[in-house]
């Protein structure tokens, strides 16, 4: 009985892996960056980030840029690199600003990645 259950689970995993490989999207990673409300910390303000990948393709060394703007003028800029964002997954991190981001317009975007 246990052997039959093990065989069924193994066949299911192999079948799913084959289906995922054949039906998967061959396009580039589809990265979206979401910024959460800033938190005051010693020496500045952290803006927590979530980078989501809506594609099946994996992205490595994902560079995210955050800019504080006032009247269309960049006041402060920060970058973060996410080592790995799996297909259909997410990665979390943050940007550390000297100024309080709540006093400015914040723009965040993924600017580049590597294919692993």
C-alpha positions in Angstrom: 0.0 0.0 0.0 2.7 2.5 0.9 4.7 1.6 -2.2 1.6 2.3 -4.4 1.1 5.6 -2.7 4.8 6.5 -3.2 4.6 5.5 -6.9 1.4 7.6 -7.3 3.0 10.7 -5.7 6.2 10.3 -7.7 4.2 10.0 -11.0 2.2 13.1 -10.1 5.3 15.2 -9.4 7.0 14.0 -12.6 3.8 14.7 -14.6 3.4 18.1 -13.1 7.0 19.0 -13.8 6.7 17.9 -17.4 3.5 19.9 -17.9 5.0 23.0 -16.3 8.0 22.7 -18.5 6.0 22.3 -21.7 3.2 24.8 -20.9 5.5 27.4 -19.2 5.9 30.9 -20.6 9.2 31.2 -22.5 9.1 35.0 -22.2 11.2 37.3 -20.0 10.6 37.8 -16.3 7.6 40.1 -15.6 8.8 42.1 -12.6 6.6 44.4 -10.5 7.9 46.4 -7.5 5.6 47.3 -4.6 6.7 49.8 -1.9 5.2 49.6 1.6 4.9 52.5 4.0 8.3 53.7 5.3 9.6 53.0 8.8 11.9 55.2 10.8 15.2 53.5 11.8 18.5 54.7 13.2 20.1 56.8 10.6 17.2 57.1 8.2 14.0 55.6 6.8 13.4 52.2 5.3 10.9 51.6 2.5 10.1 47.9 2.5 9.9 46.4 -1.0 8.3 43.4 -2.5 9.4 42.4 -6.0 7.0 40.0 -7.7 7.7 38.0 -10.8 4.4 37.1 -12.8 6.3 35.1 -15.4 7.6 31.5 -15.3 11.1 32.8 -16.1 13.6 33.3 -13.2 15.4 36.6 -12.7 18.7 37.1 -11.0 20.5 40.2 -9.8 17.3 42.3 -10.1 18.2 45.9 -9.7 15.5 48.2 -8.1 15.8 52.0 -8.1 13.9 54.2 -5.8 13.7 58.0 -6.2 12.3 60.7 -3.9 11.0 63.6 -6.0 9.7 67.0 -5.3 8.1 69.0 -8.1 9.5 66.5 -10.6 13.1 67.0 -9.3 15.0 64.1 -7.9 15.9 64.8 -4.2 17.4 61.4 -3.2 18.0 58.1 -5.0 18.7 54.6 -3.7 19.2 51.2 -5.3 18.9 47.7 -4.1 19.8 44.4 -5.8 17.8 41.3 -5.3 19.9 38.2 -5.9 17.0 36.0 -7.0 13.3 36.3 -7.9 11.8 33.0 -8.9 9.2 32.6 -11.6 5.8 33.0 -10.1 7.4 34.1 -6.8 8.6 37.2 -4.9 11.6 38.6 -3.1 11.6 41.1 -0.2 14.0 43.8 0.8 14.1 47.6 1.3 15.6 50.9 0.4 17.2 53.1 3.1 16.7 56.9 2.6 18.2 59.7 4.7 15.1 61.9 4.2 11.6 60.9 5.2 9.9 59.4 2.1 6.5 60.5 3.3 7.4 64.1 2.6 8.1 63.4 -1.1 6.8 61.5 -4.1 8.4 58.1 -4.2 9.0 56.2 -7.5 10.2 52.6 -7.5 10.9 50.4 -10.5 12.9 47.3 -11.5 15.6 48.5 -13.9 17.4 45.3 -14.9 18.1 41.7 -14.3 20.2 38.8 -15.3 19.1 35.4 -16.6 20.5 32.7 -14.4 
